[in-house]
């Protein structure tokens, strides 16, 4: 179950370090640490509570609908649905765009494939096509995808941290550049808080975690009204996923900010939208880098599938009931076509650019 949740959450490592650096510059590790602290002490406790209130997978929106009366509850639900739908669509398009970036920048890929918009639309078409055929999100598929991706990232981050230990002169240079940009520690913290919205890209993974609660194994003594074992195990799932991701986020931000030349993060640079892949290719060899690219493309594509599942669960549950969508919105295939078409439009508008969508 942690792997199913982690597909959405962990896949952000494909683009998060680059977005963090472009948003915060040399302050990226500090900004990422602020993100981690807010996740551990803010988002995680909140979703652990939602797991108690919504043990059957309804999620946070259903909890709020039950708490607030009548039109107030419906209004808030519609607003949250708008935010959630936007987040899921961007997850689909951003993941596909970053998968394309990893394909295009791979040195083994021929020149004729260097068309980001076309390649991204092809990936989105494949995603929509599989759902039209009857996609079933499978835990068995998520497990190897996530495990391989985490292991490869541990290798890259571990190498980077070892390099920093062996070359201690890098840290003073980074610190000097940081204080040249920000005069005091309070100013650094303020700047880190200001860029927080740009970095909070993987938090929808928590919503996925509570959505899959019916699949979480509980105790024999669990009842429909009080599935205490399921609730306890879901809390463990959310906590373990958050802790693993926190370590990977901070580690990836540290090594990319200190080891990649600033110009490579910018549009046209080799690390643009693929900072960790850049380090993998540059320092660990073309073969390892290609393996890393394949793993990243796979988890990013599956993250898009996870977001599509989220959309297909949300829209039929609420909009037809509120009289704000036709009856066909309860059917899966018309919605898949609609969401895929919207993804095409977003991709073209943003030119399949990772950073612009982030």
Rosetta blueprint (number, residue, H / E / L):
1 X L
2 X H
3 X H
4 X H
5 X H
6 X H
7 X H
8 X H
9 X H
10 X H
11 X H
12 X H
13 X H
14 X H
15 X L
16 X H
17 X H
18 X H
19 X H
20 X H
21 X H
22 X H
23 X H
24 X H
25 X H
26 X H
27 X H
28 X H
29 X H
30 X H
31 X H
32 X H
33 X H
34 X H
35 X H
36 X H
37 X H
38 X H
39 X H
40 X H
41 X H
42 X H
43 X H
44 X H
45 X H
46 X H
47 X H
48 X H
49 X H
50 X H
51 X H
52 X H
53 X H
54 X L
55 X L
56 X L
57 X L
58 X L
59 X H
60 X H
61 X H
62 X H
63 X H
64 X H
65 X H
66 X H
67 X H
68 X L
69 X L
70 X H
71 X H
72 X H
73 X H
74 X H
75 X H
76 X H
77 X H
78 X H
79 X H
80 X H
81 X H
82 X H
83 X H
84 X H
85 X H
86 X H
87 X H
88 X H
89 X H
90 X H
91 X H
92 X H
93 X H
94 X H
95 X H
96 X H
97 X H
98 X H
99 X H
100 X H
101 X H
102 X H
103 X H
104 X H
105 X L
106 X L
107 X L
108 X L
109 X L
110 X L
111 X H
112 X H
113 X H
114 X L
115 X L
116 X H
117 X H
118 X H
119 X H
120 X H
121 X H
122 X H
123 X H
124 X H
125 X H
126 X H
127 X H
128 X H
129 X H
130 X H
131 X H
132 X H
133 X H
134 X H
135 X L
136 X L
137 X L
138 X L
139 X H
140 X H
141 X H
142 X H
143 X H
144 X H
145 X H
146 X H
147 X H
148 X H
149 X H
150 X H
151 X H
152 X H
153 X H
154 X H
155 X H
156 X H
157 X H
158 X H
159 X H
160 X H
161 X H
162 X H
163 X H
164 X H
165 X H
166 X H
167 X L
168 X L
169 X H
170 X H
171 X H
172 X H
173 X H
174 X H
175 X H
176 X H
177 X H
178 X H
179 X H
180 X H
181 X H
182 X L
183 X L
184 X L
185 X H
186 X H
187 X H
188 X H
189 X H
190 X H
191 X H
192 X H
193 X H
194 X H
195 X L
196 X H
197 X H
198 X H
199 X H
200 X L
201 X L
202 X L
203 X L
204 X H
205 X H
206 X H
207 X H
208 X H
209 X H
210 X H
211 X H
212 X L
213 X H
214 X H
215 X H
216 X L
217 X L
218 X L
219 X L
220 X L
221 X L
222 X L
223 X L
224 X L
225 X L
226 X L
227 X L
228 X H
229 X H
230 X H
231 X H
232 X H
233 X H
234 X H
235 X H
236 X H
237 X H
238 X H
239 X H
240 X H
241 X H
242 X H
243 X H
244 X H
245 X H
246 X H
247 X H
248 X H
249 X H
250 X H
251 X H
252 X H
253 X H
254 X H
255 X H
256 X H
257 X H
258 X H
259 X H
260 X L
261 X L
262 X H
263 X H
264 X H
265 X H
266 X L
267 X L
268 X L
269 X L
270 X L
271 X L
272 X L
273 X L
274 X L
275 X H
276 X H
277 X H
278 X H
279 X H
280 X H
281 X H
282 X H
283 X H
284 X H
285 X L
286 X H
287 X H
288 X H
289 X H
290 X H
291 X H
292 X H
293 X H
294 X H
295 X H
296 X H
297 X H
298 X H
299 X H
300 X H
301 X H
302 X H
303 X H
304 X H
305 X H
306 X H
307 X H
308 X H
309 X H
310 X H
311 X H
312 X H
313 X H
314 X H
315 X H
316 X H
317 X H
318 X H
319 X L
320 X L
321 X L
322 X L
323 X L
324 X L
325 X L
326 X L
327 X H
328 X H
329 X H
330 X H
331 X L
332 X H
333 X H
334 X H
335 X H
336 X H
337 X H
338 X H
339 X H
340 X H
341 X H
342 X H
343 X H
344 X H
345 X H
346 X H
347 X H
348 X H
349 X H
350 X L
351 X L
352 X L
353 X L
354 X H
355 X H
356 X H
357 X H
358 X L
